[in-house]
Amino acid sequence: MPYTVFALKWRPKNFDEIIGQPQISTSLKSAIQQNKLANAYLFAGPRGVGKTSTARILAKSLNCKEGLSANPCSKCSSCLEIAEGRSLDVMEIDGASNRGIDEIRTLRENVKFAPVSGKFKVYIIDEVHQITADGFNALLKTLEEPPPYVKFIFATTHPNKVLPTILSRCQRFDFRRISVMEIASQLERIVKSEKIDVDKEVLLTIARSSDGSLRDAESVLDQLASFSKGKISLNDVISVLGLVEQEALFSLTDKMIQRDPRGALDLLNQIIDEGKDIGVLLNNLIEHFRNLMIAKVTKADAKLIDLPQEICEKLLKQSEALSLEEIFSAFNILVATQDMSKRLDSLRIPLEISLVRLAHNKKSPPGAVHQAAPQTVHKPAHQSTIQPVKPPVEAKAAPVKADPKEAPKKEADPPVNIKITLDDIRASWSKVINSISTVKMSIATYLNEGEATELRGNILTIAFPKTYSLHKESLDEKDNKVLVEKAFFDLFNTDLRCNFALSLEQSKRQQAEGSDFIKSALEAFNGRVLKHD
């Protein structure tokens, strides 16, 4: 007897067996029981969540030999033929390979013929968004007024690409990603039935790696069952999928909390030596800090984190050692590292620098946003030059010398024009970046690549390397420019106007001395900056 893969063997046979879509199952069963069926249905959602399986079950309900039923028997000749994909009354069509007007015209002609043995003729079109506009237009009239024995079921992962005229003629059902715990429960049922020896932690790891797709999880389990010969260990899963253990993510974060850059680098090197993908590690770290944020804000709500309770409790405990600002800062640095990797051949170097940067100073990570509080007693010396709150006494005479054209005209109570220098702006650059990141992270990332090069009056020039035209164009957009200027105003209590330019000709030493990344790396490795002509 030929082997049947788990994804097909454990495909749901009725609405009650569909995993993770209770609202859709209930709605369709109710429509069948009341005989209130639409001419066309659109099933939208990510891959592997049950769209095609639900379409087949609906087709079985319509054509079951026992009559129209919300619970098809799955035993009659019609149900078996539909399940095996050989029914003459249920046509499964791939939208990607039947996308043109000629194929749709052929379909439209076939619609005229009555069903062979069932009550309805059902057309299931998968990836329907692949059909061309001309093909859709050829289908419009048939879709709106089909023969009484014809039903259309469309499935797509990109409903936004389907023409509005098609959408308006369909009943739409949105399938959601299946949760980790729901996938793990289904995998547990499979391994019990198949007599596979496996720990629950292994099933949770497979479920997390599937990104909400039950079909992907079943395929991975099938692969591991063949690979491990009846007993699946956690190491097998990690080896086959190239995953990074949760424990490694907690350990890396602990190194950052303990201000241990050397330990963070050693742990990273160990993970890489084990053959782990650095890109996967970076993505997992970003997700880990997202989970830390959720744990801190919600007291580790397992529904939002979508992880087992014991891991949620561990996340909550670790999050207590970090402030929200530190979590935001770490998240922004890791996302910026991900963006930097697109411009470099190697991801290892920027990730090493980011880990050193994060582990170097836990209390004030480079780029962290810390609001000035009245009760703060000690502040670093380089932050004492600018006070965004009450100005110094001698600054009261400054408005006499200020150019009245530079003062805000529409403000009822104009801000005090504090005299600042370019060095003041550079010293507080990380505060500006992270203030913006709380509103729009992409703009903060772009601005972080620039450098304040000139302050003339209230015009601040921020320069970028000539290859960074995308950064300049994005920052020059009106809303983004207002956001940047507001961040400077909030910090310095003065009205600055930003001029973004592609004229940055930094020397190697300027770059080194001005970069928080390089500073952290120099201190960690006891290095020095070399002069370049």
C-alpha positions in Angstrom: 0.0 0.0 0.0 1.5 3.4 -1.0 2.6 5.7 1.8 0.3 8.7 2.5 2.0 11.8 3.9 0.6 13.3 7.2 -0.7 16.5 5.5 -3.0 14.3 3.3 -3.7 11.5 5.8 -4.8 13.9 8.5 -6.7 16.3 6.2 -10.0 17.2 7.9 -13.0 15.3 6.6 -15.8 17.5 8.1 -16.3 21.0 9.5 -15.7 19.8 13.1 -12.2 18.6 12.2 -11.0 21.9 10.8 -8.4 23.3 13.2 -8.3 27.0 14.3 -11.2 28.3 12.2 -14.3 27.9 14.4 -16.2 31.0 13.2 -15.9 29.9 9.5 -17.0 26.3 10.3 -20.0 27.6 12.2 -21.1 30.1 9.5 -20.9 27.5 6.7 -22.7 24.8 8.7 -25.5 27.3 9.5 -25.8 28.3 5.8 -26.1 24.7 4.7 -28.6 23.8 7.4 -30.8 26.8 6.4 -30.2 26.2 2.7 -28.9 29.8 2.3 -26.0 29.2 0.0 -24.2 31.9 -1.9 -23.3 31.7 -5.6 -19.6 32.2 -4.9 -17.3 32.1 -1.8 -13.9 33.6 -1.4 -11.6 31.9 1.2 -8.7 34.3 2.0 -5.8 33.7 4.3 -2.1 32.5 4.7 -0.9 29.2 3.4 -1.6 25.9 5.1 -4.6 27.1 7.3 -7.4 25.0 5.7 -8.8 27.0 2.7 -8.7 24.2 0.2 -9.7 21.6 2.8 -12.7 23.7 3.8 -13.7 24.1 0.1 -13.6 20.3 -0.4 -15.7 19.7 2.8 -18.2 22.3 1.5 -18.3 20.5 -1.9 -18.9 17.2 0.0 -21.8 18.7 2.0 -23.4 19.9 -1.2 -23.1 16.6 -3.1 -23.3 13.9 -0.4 -25.5 11.0 -1.4 -27.4 11.3 1.9 -28.5 14.8 0.9 -27.5 18.4 1.7 -25.9 18.1 5.1 -23.6 20.1 7.3 -22.0 16.8 8.3 -21.2 14.8 5.1 -21.0 11.1 5.6 -17.5 10.8 4.0 -18.4 7.2 3.1 -20.6 7.5 0.0 -19.2 7.3 -3.5 -19.6 11.1 -4.0 -17.8 12.0 -0.8 -14.9 9.5 -1.5 -14.5 10.8 -5.0 -14.3 14.4 -3.9 -11.8 13.6 -1.1 -9.6 11.8 -3.6 -9.9 14.5 -6.2 -11.5 12.5 -8.9 -15.1 13.7 -8.8 -16.5 14.8 -12.2 -18.7 17.3 -10.4 -16.0 19.1 -8.4 -13.4 20.8 -10.5 -10.2 21.9 -8.8 -8.4 24.5 -10.9 -5.0 26.1 -10.4 -5.4 29.9 -10.9 -1.7 30.3 -11.7 -1.8 27.9 -14.7 -5.3 28.8 -15.9 -5.2 32.5 -15.7 -5.9 33.8 -19.2 -9.1 34.8 -20.9 -9.1 31.6 -23.1 -9.1 29.3 -20.1 -11.9 31.3 -18.4 -13.9 31.2 -21.6 -13.6 27.4 -21.6 -14.7 27.3 -18.0 -17.7 29.5 -18.8 -18.7 27.2 -21.6 -18.4 24.1 -19.3 -20.6 25.8 -16.7 -23.6 25.2 -19.0 -23.5 21.5 -18.6 -25.4 19.9 -15.7 -23.6 17.9 -13.0 -23.0 14.2 -13.8 -24.1 12.5 -10.5 -24.3 15.1 -7.8 -26.7 17.9 -7.1 -24.2 20.7 -7.6 -21.3 21.4 -9.9 -18.5 23.0 -7.8 -15.6 24.9 -9.2 -12.7 25.3 -6.7 -10.1 27.8 -8.0 -7.0 28.0 -6.0 -4.7 31.1 -6.0 -7.5 33.0 -7.8 -5.5 36.2 -7.6 -3.3 34.9 -10.4 -6.1 35.2 -12.9 -5.6 38.2 -15.3 -7.9 41.2 -15.3 -9.3 40.1 -18.7 -9.9 36.6 -17.3 -11.8 38.1 -14.3 -13.9 40.3 -16.6 -14.9 37.3 -18.7 -16.1 35.6 -15.5 -18.2 38.4 -14.1 -21.6 37.7 -15.6 -21.3 34.0 -15.0 -20.3 34.7 -11.4 -23.2 37.0 -10.8 -25.9 34.8 -12.3 -24.6 31.2 -12.6 -26.9 28.3 -13.3 -28.7 27.1 -10.1 -26.6 24.0 -9.9 -23.2 25.8 -10.0 -21.1 27.0 -7.0 -17.8 28.8 -7.2 -15.2 28.6 -4.3 -12.2 30.8 -4.7 -9.1 30.5 -2.5 -6.3 33.1 -2.3 -3.4 34.2 -0.1 -3.6 37.7 -1.6 -7.2 39.0 -1.5 -6.0 42.5 -2.2 -5.0 41.4 -5.7 -8.5 40.2 -6.6 -10.6 42.7 -8.6 -13.2 44.6 -6.5 -15.9 43.6 -9.0 -15.1 39.9 -8.2 -15.0 40.5 -4.4 -18.4 42.2 -4.5 -19.9 39.1 -6.0 -18.5 36.7 -3.3 -19.1 35.9 0.3 -15.7 36.4 1.9 -14.3 34.3 4.7 -10.9 35.3 6.2 -8.9 32.4 7.6 -6.5 33.3 10.4 -3.1 32.0 11.2 -3.4 28.9 13.5 -1.9 29.4 17.0 1.1 27.6 18.2 -0.9 25.7 20.9 -3.5 24.6 18.4 -0.9 23.3 16.0 0.9 21.5 18.8 -2.3 19.9 20.0 -3.0 18.5 16.5 0.6 17.3 16.2 0.2 15.5 19.6 -2.9 13.7 18.2 -0.9 12.6 15.2 2.1 11.2 17.1 -0.2 9.3 19.4 -2.0 7.7 16.5 1.2 7.0 14.6 3.0 5.7 17.7 5.9 8.2 17.5 8.0 8.8 20.6 8.3 12.6 21.0 8.4 15.1 23.8 5.9 18.0 24.0 8.8 20.5 23.7 9.6 19.1 20.3 6.0 19.5 19.1 6.0 23.1 20.4 9.3 23.8 18.5 7.8 22.4 15.3 4.6 24.5 15.8 6.6 27.7 16.4 8.7 27.1 13.2 5.6 26.6 11.0 4.5 30.3 11.3 0.8 29.5 11.7 0.7 26.9 8.9 -0.7 23.5 10.1 0.3 21.9 6.7 3.9 23.1 7.1 4.0 21.7 10.7 2.6 18.3 9.5 5.2 18.2 6.7 8.0 18.8 9.1 6.8 16.2 11.5 6.5 13.7 8.6 10.1 14.5 7.6 11.4 14.1 11.2 9.5 10.8 11.6 11.3 9.4 8.6 14.6 10.9 9.7 14.6 9.7 13.3 13.0 6.2 12.9 10.2 6.5 15.5 11.9 8.6 18.2 12.2 12.4 17.7 14.5 14.4 19.9 14.8 18.2 20.2 18.2 18.1 18.7 16.7 16.4 15.6 14.3 19.3 15.1 17.0 21.9 15.7 19.3 20.1 13.3 16.8 19.6 10.5 15.3 23.1 10.7 18.4 25.0 11.6 16.7 26.6 14.6 18.1 28.5 17.6 17.0 27.1 21.0 14.9 29.3 23.3 17.6 28.9 25.9 20.2 30.5 23.7 18.0 33.6 23.2 17.5 33.9 27.0 21.3 33.4 27.5 22.2 36.1 25.0 19.7 38.5 26.6 21.2 37.7 30.0 24.6 38.7 28.7 23.2 42.0 27.7 21.6 42.5 31.1 24.8 41.5 32.9 26.8 43.9 30.8 29.0 41.1 29.6 30.0 41.8 25.9 32.7 39.2 25.9 30.3 36.6 27.1 27.8 37.6 24.4 30.4 37.3 21.7 31.5 33.8 23.0 27.9 32.7 23.0 27.3 34.0 19.5 30.5 32.2 18.3 29.3 29.0 19.8 25.9 29.3 18.1 27.5 29.9 14.8 29.9 27.0 15.2 26.9 24.7 15.7 25.9 25.6 12.2 23.0 27.9 13.0 21.8 30.4 10.4 22.7 34.0 11.6 19.7 35.4 9.8 17.4 33.0 11.7 19.2 34.0 15.0 18.7 37.7 14.3 15.0 37.2 13.5 14.6 35.1 16.7 16.3 37.8 18.8 14.0 40.4 17.4 11.0 38.2 18.2 12.4 37.5 21.7 12.5 41.3 22.5 9.0 41.6 21.2 7.9 38.9 23.6 9.8 40.6 26.4 7.8 43.8 25.7 4.5 41.9 25.7 5.4 40.1 28.9 6.3 43.3 30.6 3.2 45.2 29.5 0.7 42.4 30.0 2.3 40.4 32.8 3.1 37.6 30.3 -0.3 37.0 28.7 0.1 33.6 27.0 -2.6 34.4 24.4 -0.6 37.4 23.1 2.8 35.7 23.3 1.5 32.4 21.9 4.0 30.3 23.9 3.7 27.8 26.7 3.0 29.2 30.2 6.4 28.2 31.5 8.2 30.1 28.8 5.9 33.1 29.4 6.8 33.1 33.1 10.5 33.0 32.1 10.0 35.9 29.8 8.2 37.9 32.6 11.1 37.3 35.0 13.7 38.4 32.4 11.7 41.4 31.4 11.7 42.7 35.0 15.5 43.3 34.6 14.8 45.7 31.7 12.9 48.9 31.3 10.6 49.4 28.4 13.0 52.0 27.0 15.8 49.4 27.1 13.7 46.9 25.3 12.7 49.4 22.6 16.3 50.4 22.2 17.5 46.8 21.8 14.6 46.1 19.3 15.6 49.2 17.3 19.3 48.3 17.2 18.5 44.7 16.1 16.2 45.9 13.3 18.8 48.4 12.2 21.3 45.5 12.1 18.9 43.6 9.9 18.6 46.6 7.6 22.4 46.9 7.5 22.8 43.3 6.5 21.1 44.0 3.2 24.1 46.2 2.3 26.8 43.8 3.5 28.0 40.4 2.4 28.4 39.2 5.9 25.8 39.4 8.7 28.1 38.3 11.4 30.1 41.5 11.8 27.1 43.9 12.3 25.5 41.4 14.6 28.7 41.1 16.7 28.9 44.9 16.9 25.2 45.2 17.9 25.6 42.6 20.6 28.6 44.4 22.0 26.7 47.6 21.9 23.7 46.1 23.7 25.8 44.3 26.3 28.3 47.2 26.9 26.0 49.3 29.0 22.8 47.8 30.3 21.5 50.9 32.2 21.8 53.2 29.2 22.2 51.2 25.9 23.5 53.4 23.1 20.4 54.9 21.5 18.1 54.3 24.5 15.4 56.9 25.2 15.5 58.0 28.8 13.1 60.8 29.8 14.7 63.4 32.1 13.0 63.0 35.6 13.1 65.5 38.4 14.3 62.9 40.9 17.4 61.9 38.8 20.5 62.7 40.9 23.3 61.5 38.6 23.7 62.1 34.9 26.6 61.5 32.5 28.7 64.5 32.0 28.1 64.6 28.2 24.3 64.9 28.8 24.6 67.9 31.2 25.2 70.5 28.4 21.6 70.5 27.3 18.6 70.9 29.5 15.2 70.5 27.8 13.5 71.8 30.9 14.1 75.0 32.8 16.9 77.0 31.0 19.9 78.4 32.9 19.8 81.9 34.4 22.2 83.4 31.9 20.1 82.2 29.0 17.4 84.7 29.9 19.3 87.5 28.2 19.7 85.4 25.0 16.3 86.3 23.4 17.5 89.9 23.0 20.1 88.7 20.5 17.9 86.2 18.8 16.7 86.8 15.3 12.9 87.4 15.6 12.4 85.7 12.2 13.5 82.5 13.7 10.9 82.5 16.5 7.7 80.5 15.9 5.0 82.9 14.7 1.9 81.0 15.6 2.8 79.9 19.1 1.0 81.7 21.9 4.0 81.1 24.2 7.1 80.9 22.1 9.9 78.6 23.3 13.0 79.9 24.9 15.8 80.1 22.3 18.5 78.1 24.1 21.9 78.6 22.5 23.1 75.2 21.4 26.1 74.1 19.4 26.8 71.4 16.8 28.6 69.4 19.5 25.5 69.5 21.7 23.5 68.0 18.9 26.0 65.3 18.3 26.3 64.4 22.0 22.5 63.9 22.2 22.1 62.3 18.7 21.1 58.9 20.2 18.3 60.6 22.2 16.9 62.2 19.0 17.1 58.9 17.1 15.2 56.9 19.8 12.6 59.7 20.4 11.7 59.3 16.7 11.8 55.5 16.9 8.9 55.5 19.3 6.8 57.1 16.6 8.2 55.8 13.3 11.0 53.3 13.5 11.9 53.4 9.8 12.6 57.1 9.9 14.8 56.7 13.0 16.8 54.0 11.2 17.3 56.2 8.2 18.3 59.2 10.3 20.8 57.1 12.3 22.8 56.7 9.1 23.3 60.4 8.7 25.5 62.9 10.6 25.0 66.5 11.8 27.6 68.3 9.8 26.7 72.0 10.1 24.6 74.4 12.2 24.1 77.8 10.7 21.6 79.9 12.6 18.7 77.5 13.1 19.4 75.5 9.9 20.9 72.1 10.8 22.5 70.2 7.9 22.3 66.4 8.2 24.5 64.7 5.6 24.4 61.2 4.2 26.9 59.3 2.0 26.1 59.8 -1.7 24.8 56.2 -2.0 22.1 56.9 0.6 19.7 58.8 -1.7 16.7 56.7 -0.5 17.3 57.9 3.1 17.4 61.5 2.0 14.3 61.2 -0.1 12.3 59.6 2.7 13.4 62.1 5.3 12.6 65.0 2.9 8.9 64.0 2.8 6.9 66.6 4.6 5.5 64.4 7.4 8.8 62.8 8.1 10.7 66.1 8.2 8.2 67.5 10.6 8.6 64.5 12.8 12.4 64.9 12.9 12.2 68.7 13.6 9.7 68.1 16.4 12.2 65.6 18.0 14.9 68.3 18.0 12.4 70.8 19.4 11.3 68.5 22.2 14.9 67.8 23.3 16.5 71.3 22.9 13.5 73.5 23.3 14.5 75.5 20.2 13.2 75.7 16.7 15.6 73.9 14.2 15.0 73.5 10.5 16.6 70.4 9.0 18.4 70.3 5.6 19.2 66.8 4.4 22.1 66.5 2.0 24.1 63.9 0.0 27.4 65.6 0.6 28.9 63.5 3.4 32.6 63.2 2.9 33.7 61.9 6.2 37.2 60.8 6.9 37.7 57.3 8.4 38.6 58.8 11.7 35.5 61.0 11.9 33.3 58.0 11.2 35.1 56.0 13.9 35.0 58.7 16.5 31.3 59.5 15.8 29.9 56.0 15.7 28.5 54.4 18.8 28.9 51.0 17.1 32.6 51.6 16.7 33.0 53.1 20.2 31.5 50.0 21.7 33.6 47.7 19.6 36.8 49.6 20.5 36.1 49.4 24.2 35.2 45.7 24.0 38.2 44.7 22.0 40.6 47.3 23.5 41.2 48.6 20.0 42.2 52.0 18.5 41.2 54.1 15.5 43.7 54.3 12.7 44.2 57.6 10.9 43.5 57.7 7.1 44.4 60.4 4.7 
